[in-house]
Amino acid sequence: MTKRIADLTCPKCQEAIQVPFDAADPPTLAEITSSLQEALKGQPGTEEIQKIIEGLKPQTEDHRHKTADEFFSCPECLSWVEKTGPGYQVSPKAPEKEAETPEPAVGSIFSQESQKHR
């Protein structure tokens, strides 16, 4: 313990007064270190925490199928289709229209005959 003196002002008479008090000495670095080590005793270390985190990550293996038969014979993928399938509608693709040649503008310098030979 260390004796300290606080400089205060009296609220009644507004005079400066000094009040002595005992203050605890601040802890040393060794005391802080030993307290932390004691508090962390039995707790996992950084490497152990990293291993735990790695264990919690989902395992990502390559789950691809080469054919639709393989896809639908896989129980995991089939259940995924059954869950998500009702939200989608499958419809046939509309046939693409052939590109039409534009009609020449009125008064064009090209005749109808030359347009057909393209």
N, CA, C and O atoms as a printed pandas DataFrame, in Angstrom:
     atom_number atom_name residue_name chain_id  residue_number  x_coord  y_coord  z_coord
0              1         N          MET        A               1    0.835   -1.175    0.000
1              2        CA          MET        A               1    0.000    0.000    0.000
2              3         C          MET        A               1    0.885    1.245    0.000
3              4         O          MET        A               1    1.925    1.302    0.656
4              5         N          THR        A               2    0.439    2.216   -0.747
5              6        CA          THR        A               2    1.165    3.471   -0.860
6              7         C          THR        A               2    0.278    4.600   -0.348
7              8         O          THR        A               2   -0.916    4.642   -0.645
8              9         N          LYS        A               3    0.871    5.521    0.428
9             10        CA          LYS        A               3    0.147    6.704    0.897
10            11         C          LYS        A               3    0.080    7.705   -0.243
11            12         O          LYS        A               3    1.105    8.026   -0.844
12            13         N          ARG        A               4   -1.099    8.197   -0.544
13            14        CA          ARG        A               4   -1.284    9.202   -1.580
14            15         C          ARG        A               4   -2.072   10.370   -0.989
15            16         O          ARG        A               4   -2.718   10.236    0.050
16            17         N          ILE        A               5   -2.010   11.494   -1.656
17            18        CA          ILE        A               5   -2.728   12.686   -1.206
18            19         C          ILE        A               5   -3.576   13.201   -2.361
19            20         O          ILE        A               5   -3.078   13.414   -3.467
20            21         N          ALA        A               6   -4.866   13.399   -2.092
21            22        CA          ALA        A               6   -5.780   13.933   -3.099
22            23         C          ALA        A               6   -6.003   15.413   -2.833
23            24         O          ALA        A               6   -6.297   15.810   -1.706
24            25         N          ASP        A               7   -5.865   16.226   -3.870
25            26        CA          ASP        A               7   -6.142   17.661   -3.764
26            27         C          ASP        A               7   -7.606   17.884   -4.108
27            28         O          ASP        A               7   -8.027   17.651   -5.241
28            29         N          LEU        A               8   -8.381   18.335   -3.128
29            30        CA          LEU        A               8   -9.810   18.546   -3.312
30            31         C          LEU        A               8  -10.188   19.965   -2.925
31            32         O          LEU        A               8   -9.403   20.675   -2.295
32            33         N          THR        A               9  -11.393   20.378   -3.304
33            34        CA          THR        A               9  -11.937   21.680   -2.914
34            35         C          THR        A               9  -13.141   21.419   -2.026
35            36         O          THR        A               9  -14.011   20.622   -2.376
36            37         N          CYS        A              10  -13.196   22.088   -0.875
37            38        CA          CYS        A              10  -14.304   21.926    0.058
38            39         C          CYS        A              10  -15.565   22.506   -0.571
39            40         O          CYS        A              10  -15.551   23.651   -1.025
40            41         N          PRO        A              11  -16.660   21.740   -0.609
41            42        CA          PRO        A              11  -17.881   22.245   -1.240
42            43         C          PRO        A              11  -18.536   23.391   -0.452
43            44         O          PRO        A              11  -19.266   24.194   -1.034
44            45         N          LYS        A              12  -18.285   23.478    0.863
45            46        CA          LYS        A              12  -18.918   24.527    1.673
46            47         C          LYS        A              12  -18.114   25.828    1.636
47            48         O          LYS        A              12  -18.654   26.888    1.317
48            49         N          CYS        A              13  -16.832   25.742    1.962
49            50        CA          CYS        A              13  -16.032   26.973    2.071
50            51         C          CYS        A              13  -15.181   27.246    0.841
51            52         O          CYS        A              13  -14.530   28.288    0.773
52            53         N          GLN        A              14  -15.166   26.359   -0.116
53            54        CA          GLN        A              14  -14.402   26.490   -1.362
54            55         C          GLN        A              14  -12.898   26.612   -1.138
55            56         O          GLN        A              14  -12.195   27.190   -1.967
56            57         N          GLU        A              15  -12.404   26.077   -0.037
57            58        CA          GLU        A              15  -10.963   26.083    0.238
58            59         C          GLU        A              15  -10.350   24.801   -0.306
59            60         O          GLU        A              15  -10.994   23.752   -0.320
60            61         N          ALA        A              16   -9.111   24.891   -0.751
61            62        CA          ALA        A              16   -8.376   23.718   -1.219
62            63         C          ALA        A              16   -7.918   22.935   -0.007
63            64         O          ALA        A              16   -7.331   23.491    0.922
64            65         N          ILE        A              17   -8.185   21.664   -0.021
65            66        CA          ILE        A              17   -7.748   20.801    1.082
66            67         C          ILE        A              17   -7.035   19.597    0.508
67            68         O          ILE        A              17   -7.255   19.235   -0.648
68            69         N          GLN        A              18   -6.192   18.979    1.293
69            70        CA          GLN        A              18   -5.493   17.770    0.889
70            71         C          GLN        A              18   -5.952   16.630    1.790
71            72         O          GLN        A              18   -5.908   16.725    3.017
72            73         N          VAL        A              19   -6.397   15.543    1.144
73            74        CA          VAL        A              19   -6.901   14.395    1.896
74            75         C          VAL        A              19   -5.966   13.218    1.644
75            76         O          VAL        A              19   -5.830   12.778    0.503
76            77         N          PRO        A              20   -5.314   12.693    2.697
77            78        CA          PRO        A              20   -4.447   11.534    2.512
78            79         C          PRO        A              20   -5.294   10.254    2.407
79            80         O          PRO        A              20   -6.326   10.124    3.065
80            81         N          PHE        A              21   -4.843    9.327    1.578
81            82        CA          PHE        A              21   -5.521    8.028    1.464
82            83         C          PHE        A              21   -4.497    6.975    1.081
83            84         O          PHE        A              21   -3.433    7.275    0.540
84            85         N          ASP        A              22   -4.851    5.730    1.379
85            86        CA          ASP        A              22   -3.994    4.597    1.042
86            87         C          ASP        A              22   -4.441    4.038   -0.314
87            88         O          ASP        A              22   -5.629    3.800   -0.529
88            89         N          ALA        A              23   -3.506    3.835   -1.207
89            90        CA          ALA        A              23   -3.798    3.273   -2.526
90            91         C          ALA        A              23   -3.003    1.989   -2.692
91            92         O          ALA        A              23   -1.842    1.897   -2.292
92            93         N          ALA        A              24   -3.651    1.010   -3.287
93            94        CA          ALA        A              24   -2.964   -0.254   -3.537
94            95         C          ALA        A              24   -1.946   -0.047   -4.644
95            96         O          ALA        A              24   -2.176    0.700   -5.595
96            97         N          ASP        A              25   -0.835   -0.713   -4.501
97            98        CA          ASP        A              25    0.192   -0.637   -5.545
98            99         C          ASP        A              25   -0.324   -1.341   -6.793
99           100         O          ASP        A              25   -0.990   -2.371   -6.686
100          101         N          PRO        A              26   -0.031   -0.808   -7.968
101          102        CA          PRO        A              26   -0.470   -1.492   -9.189
102          103         C          PRO        A              26    0.222   -2.849   -9.304
103          104         O          PRO        A              26    1.360   -2.998   -8.859
104          105         N          PRO        A              27   -0.443   -3.831   -9.891
105          106        CA          PRO        A              27    0.168   -5.155  -10.002
106          107         C          PRO        A              27    1.350   -5.124  -10.959
107          108         O          PRO        A              27    1.388   -4.345  -11.911
108          109         N          THR        A              28    2.299   -5.984  -10.683
109          110        CA          THR        A              28    3.461   -6.093  -11.555
110          111         C          THR        A              28    3.112   -6.951  -12.756
111          112         O          THR        A              28    2.083   -7.626  -12.775
112          113         N          LEU        A              29    3.981   -6.918  -13.762
113          114        CA          LEU        A              29    3.762   -7.722  -14.966
114          115         C          LEU        A              29    3.750   -9.201  -14.622
115          116         O          LEU        A              29    2.969   -9.960  -15.195
116          117         N          ALA        A              30    4.595   -9.620  -13.705
117          118        CA          ALA        A              30    4.638  -11.032  -13.301
118          119         C          ALA        A              30    3.333  -11.443  -12.631
119          120         O          ALA        A              30    2.843  -12.550  -12.854
120          121         N          GLU        A              31    2.762  -10.550  -11.801
121          122        CA          GLU        A              31    1.487  -10.862  -11.150
122          123         C          GLU        A              31    0.354  -10.963  -12.167
123          124         O          GLU        A              31   -0.500  -11.844  -12.065
124          125         N          ILE        A              32    0.348  -10.066  -13.139
125          126        CA          ILE        A              32   -0.686  -10.102  -14.186
126          127         C          ILE        A              32   -0.566  -11.388  -15.008
127          128         O          ILE        A              32   -1.565  -12.045  -15.301
128          129         N          THR        A              33    0.657  -11.735  -15.373
129          130        CA          THR        A              33    0.894  -12.937  -16.177
130          131         C          THR        A              33    0.455  -14.184  -15.430
131          132         O          THR        A              33   -0.217  -15.045  -15.998
132          133         N          SER        A              34    0.831  -14.288  -14.155
133          134        CA          SER        A              34    0.460  -15.479  -13.395
134          135         C          SER        A              34   -1.052  -15.548  -13.195
135          136         O          SER        A              34   -1.623  -16.638  -13.209
136          137         N          SER        A              35   -1.712  -14.400  -13.007
137          138        CA          SER        A              35   -3.170  -14.391  -12.866
138          139         C          SER        A              35   -3.850  -14.865  -14.148
139          140         O          SER        A              35   -4.803  -15.642  -14.095
140          141         N          LEU        A              36   -3.362  -14.397  -15.305
141          142        CA          LEU        A              36   -3.919  -14.838  -16.588
142          143         C          LEU        A              36   -3.694  -16.321  -16.824
143          144         O          LEU        A              36   -4.589  -17.023  -17.292
144          145         N          GLN        A              37   -2.498  -16.798  -16.500
145          146        CA          GLN        A              37   -2.205  -18.214  -16.678
146          147         C          GLN        A              37   -3.102  -19.064  -15.793
147          148         O          GLN        A              37   -3.569  -20.121  -16.218
148          149         N          GLU        A              38   -3.346  -18.622  -14.585
149          150        CA          GLU        A              38   -4.224  -19.345  -13.668
150          151         C          GLU        A              38   -5.663  -19.363  -14.186
151          152         O          GLU        A              38   -6.350  -20.382  -14.110
152          153         N          ALA        A              39   -6.108  -18.216  -14.716
153          154        CA          ALA        A              39   -7.470  -18.128  -15.238
154          155         C          ALA        A              39   -7.665  -18.988  -16.482
155          156         O          ALA        A              39   -8.746  -19.535  -16.698
156          157         N          LEU        A              40   -6.625  -19.108  -17.298
157          158        CA          LEU        A              40   -6.724  -19.877  -18.545
158          159         C          LEU        A              40   -6.336  -21.339  -18.375
159          160         O          LEU        A              40   -6.359  -22.101  -19.342
160          161         N          LYS        A              41   -5.986  -21.731  -17.176
161          162        CA          LYS        A              41   -5.564  -23.111  -16.933
162          163         C          LYS        A              41   -6.709  -24.058  -17.268
163          164         O          LYS        A              41   -7.839  -23.865  -16.819
164          165         N          GLY        A              42   -6.414  -25.056  -18.041
165          166        CA          GLY        A              42   -7.426  -26.027  -18.434
166          167         C          GLY        A              42   -8.232  -25.625  -19.658
167          168         O          GLY        A              42   -9.022  -26.427  -20.156
168          169         N          GLN        A              43   -8.055  -24.403  -20.160
169          170        CA          GLN        A              43   -8.767  -23.952  -21.352
170          171         C          GLN        A              43   -7.983  -24.383  -22.591
171          172         O          GLN        A              43   -6.760  -24.513  -22.536
172          173         N          PRO        A              44   -8.682  -24.605  -23.711
173          174        CA          PRO        A              44   -7.967  -25.009  -24.927
174          175         C          PRO        A              44   -7.068  -23.893  -25.446
175          176         O          PRO        A              44   -7.382  -22.711  -25.306
176          177         N          GLY        A              45   -5.949  -24.282  -26.045
177          178        CA          GLY        A              45   -5.012  -23.325  -26.619
178          179         C          GLY        A              45   -5.423  -22.940  -28.029
179          180         O          GLY        A              45   -6.445  -23.404  -28.535
180          181         N          THR        A              46   -4.633  -22.101  -28.654
181          182        CA          THR        A              46   -4.935  -21.603  -29.995
182          183         C          THR        A              46   -5.011  -22.742  -31.007
183          184         O          THR        A              46   -5.921  -22.781  -31.835
184          185         N          GLU        A              47   -4.055  -23.668  -30.941
185          186        CA          GLU        A              47   -4.048  -24.786  -31.894
186          187         C          GLU        A              47   -5.270  -25.675  -31.697
187          188         O          GLU        A              47   -5.874  -26.133  -32.667
188          189         N          GLU        A              48   -5.630  -25.918  -30.443
189          190        CA          GLU        A              48   -6.792  -26.760  -30.171
190          191         C          GLU        A              48   -8.075  -26.089  -30.634
191          192         O          GLU        A              48   -8.972  -26.756  -31.150
192          193         N          ILE        A              49   -8.172  -24.775  -30.454
193          194        CA          ILE        A              49   -9.351  -24.037  -30.918
194          195         C          ILE        A              49   -9.438  -24.092  -32.440
195          196         O          ILE        A              49  -10.530  -24.240  -32.991
196          197         N          GLN        A              50   -8.302  -23.974  -33.125
197          198        CA          GLN        A              50   -8.283  -24.053  -34.591
198          199         C          GLN        A              50   -8.762  -25.417  -35.063
199          200         O          GLN        A              50   -9.496  -25.507  -36.047
200          201         N          LYS        A              51   -8.355  -26.483  -34.373
201          202        CA          LYS        A              51   -8.802  -27.836  -34.733
202          203         C          LYS        A              51  -10.303  -27.971  -34.529
203          204         O          LYS        A              51  -10.987  -28.596  -35.340
204          205         N          ILE        A              52  -10.820  -27.390  -33.451
205          206        CA          ILE        A              52  -12.261  -27.452  -33.190
206          207         C          ILE        A              52  -13.028  -26.724  -34.295
207          208         O          ILE        A              52  -14.055  -27.215  -34.766
208          209         N          ILE        A              53  -12.532  -25.557  -34.709
209          210        CA          ILE        A              53  -13.185  -24.784  -35.773
210          211         C          ILE        A              53  -13.162  -25.568  -37.083
211          212         O          ILE        A              53  -14.161  -25.612  -37.801
212          213         N          GLU        A              54  -12.037  -26.180  -37.388
213          214        CA          GLU        A              54  -11.945  -26.981  -38.615
214          215         C          GLU        A              54  -12.934  -28.143  -38.580
215          216         O          GLU        A              54  -13.513  -28.505  -39.605
216          217         N          GLY        A              55  -13.124  -28.724  -37.397
217          218        CA          GLY        A              55  -14.066  -29.822  -37.262
218          219         C          GLY        A              55  -15.511  -29.395  -37.431
219          220         O          GLY        A              55  -16.353  -30.207  -37.814
220          221         N          LEU        A              56  -15.817  -28.130  -37.151
221          222        CA          LEU        A              56  -17.179  -27.629  -37.282
222          223         C          LEU        A              56  -17.539  -27.247  -38.705
223          224         O          LEU        A              56  -18.722  -27.166  -39.037
224          225         N          LYS        A              57  -16.539  -27.008  -39.559
225          226        CA          LYS        A              57  -16.810  -26.637  -40.942
226          227         C          LYS        A              57  -17.432  -27.826  -41.666
227          228         O          LYS        A              57  -17.023  -28.967  -41.448
228          229         N          PRO        A              58  -18.416  -27.567  -42.525
229          230        CA          PRO        A              58  -19.005  -28.677  -43.274
230          231         C          PRO        A              58  -17.983  -29.262  -44.253
231          232         O          PRO        A              58  -17.190  -28.541  -44.858
232          233         N          GLN        A              59  -18.023  -30.547  -44.384
233          234        CA          GLN        A              59  -17.113  -31.224  -45.296
234          235         C          GLN        A              59  -17.600  -30.976  -46.723
235          236         O          GLN        A              59  -18.736  -31.313  -47.058
236          237         N          THR        A              60  -16.766  -30.401  -47.544
237          238        CA          THR        A              60  -17.147  -30.093  -48.921
238          239         C          THR        A              60  -16.423  -31.055  -49.856
239          240         O          THR        A              60  -15.273  -30.837  -50.239
240          241         N          GLU        A              61  -17.116  -32.101  -50.204
241          242        CA          GLU        A              61  -16.547  -33.028  -51.172
242          243         C          GLU        A              61  -17.194  -32.754  -52.517
243          244         O          GLU        A              61  -18.282  -32.183  -52.586
244          245         N          ASP        A              62  -16.536  -33.154  -53.566
245          246        CA          ASP        A              62  -17.045  -32.909  -54.907
246          247         C          ASP        A              62  -18.207  -33.866  -55.155
247          248         O          ASP        A              62  -18.004  -35.068  -55.328
248          249         N          HIS        A              63  -19.412  -33.334  -55.170
249          250        CA          HIS        A              63  -20.614  -34.151  -55.315
250          251         C          HIS        A              63  -21.258  -33.841  -56.663
251          252         O          HIS        A              63  -22.301  -33.192  -56.735
252          253         N          ARG        A              64  -20.626  -34.312  -57.709
253          254        CA          ARG        A              64  -21.144  -34.065  -59.055
254          255         C          ARG        A              64  -21.498  -35.389  -59.703
255          256         O          ARG        A              64  -20.894  -36.423  -59.419
256          257         N          HIS        A              65  -22.482  -35.336  -60.572
257          258        CA          HIS        A              65  -22.896  -36.524  -61.322
258          259         C          HIS        A              65  -22.695  -36.249  -62.803
259          260         O          HIS        A              65  -22.916  -35.136  -63.280
260          261         N          LYS        A              66  -22.273  -37.282  -63.522
261          262        CA          LYS        A              66  -22.000  -37.102  -64.950
262          263         C          LYS        A              66  -23.257  -37.239  -65.795
263          264         O          LYS        A              66  -23.323  -36.680  -66.890
264          265         N          THR        A              67  -24.251  -37.969  -65.313
265          266        CA          THR        A              67  -25.476  -38.155  -66.090
266          267         C          THR        A              67  -26.691  -37.870  -65.216
267          268         O          THR        A              67  -26.599  -37.822  -63.989
268          269         N          ALA        A              68  -27.812  -37.687  -65.866
269          270        CA          ALA        A              68  -29.058  -37.465  -65.119
270          271         C          ALA        A              68  -29.452  -38.710  -64.347
271          272         O          ALA        A              68  -30.020  -38.611  -63.260
272          273         N          ASP        A              69  -29.155  -39.900  -64.903
273          274        CA          ASP        A              69  -29.465  -41.147  -64.196
274          275         C          ASP        A              69  -28.701  -41.224  -62.874
275          276         O          ASP        A              69  -29.267  -41.606  -61.849
276          277         N          GLU        A              70  -27.426  -40.866  -62.897
277          278        CA          GLU        A              70  -26.642  -40.851  -61.656
278          279         C          GLU        A              70  -27.218  -39.838  -60.677
279          280         O          GLU        A              70  -27.287  -40.097  -59.475
280          281         N          PHE        A              71  -27.632  -38.679  -61.194
281          282        CA          PHE        A              71  -28.172  -37.621  -60.351
282          283         C          PHE        A              71  -29.440  -38.082  -59.634
283          284         O          PHE        A              71  -29.586  -37.890  -58.427
284          285         N          PHE        A              72  -30.359  -38.697  -60.397
285          286        CA          PHE        A              72  -31.630  -39.102  -59.789
286          287         C          PHE        A              72  -31.521  -40.402  -59.002
287          288         O          PHE        A              72  -32.426  -40.717  -58.228
288          289         N          SER        A              73  -30.448  -41.165  -59.171
289          290        CA          SER        A              73  -30.279  -42.364  -58.353
290          291         C          SER        A              73  -29.582  -42.046  -57.034
291          292         O          SER        A              73  -29.537  -42.889  -56.138
292          293         N          CYS        A              74  -29.042  -40.839  -56.911
293          294        CA          CYS        A              74  -28.400  -40.415  -55.663
294          295         C          CYS        A              74  -29.492  -39.999  -54.676
295          296         O          CYS        A              74  -30.268  -39.095  -54.989
296          297         N          PRO        A              75  -29.585  -40.629  -53.483
297          298        CA          PRO        A              75  -30.655  -40.276  -52.545
298          299         C          PRO        A              75  -30.599  -38.823  -52.073
299          300         O          PRO        A              75  -31.639  -38.193  -51.876
300          301         N          GLU        A              76  -29.394  -38.293  -51.893
301          302        CA          GLU        A              76  -29.250  -36.910  -51.436
302          303         C          GLU        A              76  -29.763  -35.937  -52.493
303          304         O          GLU        A              76  -30.496  -35.001  -52.173
304          305         N          CYS        A              77  -29.383  -36.154  -53.749
305          306        CA          CYS        A              77  -29.810  -35.251  -54.825
306          307         C          CYS        A              77  -31.303  -35.402  -55.110
307          308         O          CYS        A              77  -31.978  -34.417  -55.413
308          309         N          LEU        A              78  -31.818  -36.618  -55.016
309          310        CA          LEU        A              78  -33.233  -36.844  -55.246
310          311         C          LEU        A              78  -34.068  -36.135  -54.184
311          312         O          LEU        A              78  -35.106  -35.558  -54.505
312          313         N          SER        A              79  -33.637  -36.170  -52.933
313          314        CA          SER        A              79  -34.378  -35.462  -51.885
314          315         C          SER        A              79  -34.301  -33.950  -52.103
315          316         O          SER        A              79  -35.258  -33.233  -51.810
316          317         N          TRP        A              80  -33.171  -33.464  -52.616
317          318        CA          TRP        A              80  -33.049  -32.037  -52.922
318          319         C          TRP        A              80  -34.049  -31.637  -54.004
319          320         O          TRP        A              80  -34.685  -30.588  -53.908
320          321         N          VAL        A              81  -34.188  -32.475  -55.037
321          322        CA          VAL        A              81  -35.131  -32.195  -56.126
322          323         C          VAL        A              81  -36.559  -32.215  -55.592
323          324         O          VAL        A              81  -37.374  -31.375  -55.974
324          325         N          GLU        A              82  -36.865  -33.165  -54.713
325          326        CA          GLU        A              82  -38.220  -33.243  -54.163
326          327         C          GLU        A              82  -38.540  -32.027  -53.303
327          328         O          GLU        A              82  -39.687  -31.582  -53.269
328          329         N          LYS        A              83  -37.547  -31.483  -52.609
329          330        CA          LYS        A              83  -37.779  -30.305  -51.766
330          331         C          LYS        A              83  -37.894  -29.034  -52.596
331          332         O          LYS        A              83  -38.780  -28.214  -52.354
332          333         N          THR        A              84  -37.009  -28.863  -53.571
333          334        CA          THR        A              84  -36.962  -27.607  -54.325
334          335         C          THR        A              84  -37.773  -27.649  -55.606
335          336         O          THR        A              84  -38.102  -26.600  -56.160
336          337         N          GLY        A              85  -38.099  -28.831  -56.085
337          338        CA          GLY        A              85  -38.793  -28.982  -57.355
338          339         C          GLY        A              85  -40.131  -28.291  -57.440
339          340         O          GLY        A              85  -40.421  -27.684  -58.470
340          341         N          PRO        A              86  -40.976  -28.346  -56.405
341          342        CA          PRO        A              86  -42.290  -27.700  -56.527
342          343         C          PRO        A              86  -42.220  -26.191  -56.764
343          344         O          PRO        A              86  -43.201  -25.604  -57.221
344          345         N          GLY        A              87  -41.116  -25.564  -56.472
345          346        CA          GLY        A              87  -40.983  -24.122  -56.680
346          347         C          GLY        A              87  -40.681  -23.745  -58.118
347          348         O          GLY        A              87  -40.678  -22.562  -58.456
348          349         N          TYR        A              88  -40.427  -24.724  -58.970
349          350        CA          TYR        A              88  -40.060  -24.446  -60.359
350          351         C          TYR        A              88  -41.037  -25.115  -61.314
351          352         O          TYR        A              88  -41.636  -26.141  -60.991
352          353         N          GLN        A              89  -41.188  -24.525  -62.487
353          354        CA          GLN        A              89  -42.049  -25.085  -63.508
354          355         C          GLN        A              89  -41.198  -25.327  -64.750
355          356         O          GLN        A              89  -40.480  -24.438  -65.206
356          357         N          VAL        A              90  -41.288  -26.531  -65.286
357          358        CA          VAL        A              90  -40.520  -26.872  -66.481
358          359         C          VAL        A              90  -41.458  -26.763  -67.671
359          360         O          VAL        A              90  -42.543  -27.345  -67.677
360          361         N          SER        A              91  -41.028  -26.013  -68.677
361          362        CA          SER        A              91  -41.838  -25.856  -69.880
362          363         C          SER        A              91  -40.934  -26.034  -71.084
363          364         O          SER        A              91  -39.735  -25.765  -71.013
364          365         N          PRO        A              92  -41.512  -26.492  -72.204
365          366        CA          PRO        A              92  -40.676  -26.681  -73.399
366          367         C          PRO        A              92  -40.171  -25.343  -73.926
367          368         O          PRO        A              92  -40.820  -24.306  -73.794
368          369         N          LYS        A              93  -39.004  -25.409  -74.519
369          370        CA          LYS        A              93  -38.387  -24.209  -75.053
370          371         C          LYS        A              93  -39.095  -23.824  -76.346
371          372         O          LYS        A              93  -39.360  -24.682  -77.188
372          373         N          ALA        A              94  -39.398  -22.554  -76.505
373          374        CA          ALA        A              94  -40.064  -22.065  -77.706
374          375         C          ALA        A              94  -39.088  -22.124  -78.872
375          376         O          ALA        A              94  -37.921  -21.761  -78.723
376          377         N          PRO        A              95  -39.561  -22.585  -80.046
377          378        CA          PRO        A              95  -38.655  -22.651  -81.199
378          379         C          PRO        A              95  -38.214  -21.251  -81.618
379          380         O          PRO        A              95  -38.977  -20.287  -81.564
380          381         N          GLU        A              96  -36.973  -21.183  -82.029
381          382        CA          GLU        A              96  -36.441  -19.883  -82.451
382          383         C          GLU        A              96  -36.953  -19.549  -83.846
383          384         O          GLU        A              96  -37.049  -20.421  -84.710
384          385         N          LYS        A              97  -37.279  -18.288  -84.053
385          386        CA          LYS        A              97  -37.746  -17.835  -85.368
386          387         C          LYS        A              97  -36.530  -17.630  -86.263
387          388         O          LYS        A              97  -35.460  -17.215  -85.816
388          389         N          GLU        A              98  -36.736  -17.941  -87.561
389          390        CA          GLU        A              98  -35.654  -17.700  -88.513
390          391         C          GLU        A              98  -35.538  -16.202  -88.750
391          392         O          GLU        A              98  -36.530  -15.472  -88.741
392          393         N          ALA        A              99  -34.343  -15.777  -88.954
393          394        CA          ALA        A              99  -34.117  -14.348  -89.198
394          395         C          ALA        A              99  -34.753  -13.964  -90.528
395          396         O          ALA        A              99  -34.459  -14.557  -91.566
396          397         N          GLU        A             100  -35.610  -12.987  -90.482
397          398        CA          GLU        A             100  -36.289  -12.533  -91.701
398          399         C          GLU        A             100  -35.467  -11.431  -92.347
399          400         O          GLU        A             100  -34.859  -10.600  -91.673
400          401         N          THR        A             101  -35.466  -11.450  -93.680
401          402        CA          THR        A             101  -34.772  -10.380  -94.380
402          403         C          THR        A             101  -35.705   -9.175  -94.415
403          404         O          THR        A             101  -36.888   -9.314  -94.727
404          405         N          PRO        A             102  -35.201   -8.040  -94.109
405          406        CA          PRO        A             102  -36.063   -6.856  -94.088
406          407         C          PRO        A             102  -36.483   -6.461  -95.500
407          408         O          PRO        A             102  -35.735   -6.617  -96.465
408          409         N          GLU        A             103  -37.680   -5.955  -95.582
409          410        CA          GLU        A             103  -38.186   -5.457  -96.865
410          411         C          GLU        A             103  -37.419   -4.193  -97.214
411          412         O          GLU        A             103  -37.144   -3.374  -96.338
412          413         N          PRO        A             104  -37.069   -4.025  -98.487
413          414        CA          PRO        A             104  -36.370   -2.793  -98.846
414          415         C          PRO        A             104  -37.289   -1.588  -98.665
415          416         O          PRO        A             104  -38.505   -1.682  -98.835
416          417         N          ALA        A             105  -36.709   -0.505  -98.332
417          418        CA          ALA        A             105  -37.486    0.721  -98.130
418          419         C          ALA        A             105  -38.069    1.187  -99.449
419          420         O          ALA        A             105  -37.532    0.895 -100.518
420          421         N          VAL        A             106  -39.141    1.894  -99.366
421          422        CA          VAL        A             106  -39.790    2.409 -100.568
422          423         C          VAL        A             106  -38.817    3.342 -101.270
423          424         O          VAL        A             106  -38.225    4.231 -100.659
424          425         N          GLY        A             107  -38.671    3.119 -102.551
425          426        CA          GLY        A             107  -37.769    3.952 -103.322
426          427         C          GLY        A             107  -36.326    3.511 -103.165
427          428         O          GLY        A             107  -35.412    4.313 -103.360
428          429         N          SER        A             108  -36.104    2.253 -102.816
429          430        CA          SER        A             108  -34.748    1.774 -102.619
430          431         C          SER        A             108  -34.030    1.685 -103.953
431          432         O          SER        A             108  -34.665    1.492 -104.990
432          433         N          ILE        A             109  -32.730    1.822 -103.935
433          434        CA          ILE        A             109  -31.966    1.735 -105.174
434          435         C          ILE        A             109  -31.774    0.286 -105.591
435          436         O          ILE        A             109  -31.351    0.008 -106.713
436          437         N          PHE        A             110  -32.088   -0.640 -104.682
437          438        CA          PHE        A             110  -31.972   -2.051 -105.018
438          439         C          PHE        A             110  -33.320   -2.563 -105.491
439          440         O          PHE        A             110  -34.360   -2.221 -104.928
440          441         N          SER        A             111  -33.294   -3.370 -106.510
441          442        CA          SER        A             111  -34.543   -3.907 -107.020
442          443         C          SER        A             111  -34.911   -5.168 -106.234
443          444         O          SER        A             111  -34.092   -5.726 -105.505
444          445         N          GLN        A             112  -36.143   -5.594 -106.399
445          446        CA          GLN        A             112  -36.603   -6.804 -105.718
446          447         C          GLN        A             112  -35.815   -8.009 -106.211
447          448         O          GLN        A             112  -35.587   -8.944 -105.444
448          449         N          GLU        A             113  -35.407   -8.012 -107.438
449          450        CA          GLU        A             113  -34.669   -9.131 -108.018
450          451         C          GLU        A             113  -33.314   -9.289 -107.344
451          452         O          GLU        A             113  -32.901  -10.414 -107.059
452          453         N          SER        A             114  -32.611   -8.188 -107.080
453          454        CA          SER        A             114  -31.281   -8.281 -106.487
454          455         C          SER        A             114  -31.370   -8.712 -105.012
455          456         O          SER        A             114  -30.432   -9.306 -104.482
456          457         N          GLN        A             115  -32.479   -8.416 -104.366
457          458        CA          GLN        A             115  -32.657   -8.826 -102.955
458          459         C          GLN        A             115  -32.835  -10.339 -102.882
459          460         O          GLN        A             115  -32.378  -10.960 -101.922
460          461         N          LYS        A             116  -33.475  -10.937 -103.853
461          462        CA          LYS        A             116  -33.711  -12.378 -103.806
462          463         C          LYS        A             116  -32.438  -13.171 -104.042
463          464         O          LYS        A             116  -32.360  -14.323 -103.617
464          465         N          HIS        A             117  -31.436  -12.603 -104.703
465          466        CA          HIS        A             117  -30.217  -13.339 -105.035
466          467         C          HIS        A             117  -29.190  -13.313 -103.916
467          468         O          HIS        A             117  -28.108  -13.873 -104.092
468          469         N          ARG        A             118  -29.456  -12.722 -102.822
469          470        CA          ARG        A             118  -28.485  -12.657 -101.730
470          471         C          ARG        A             118  -28.232  -13.954 -101.111
471          472         O          ARG        A             118  -27.436  -14.047 -100.177
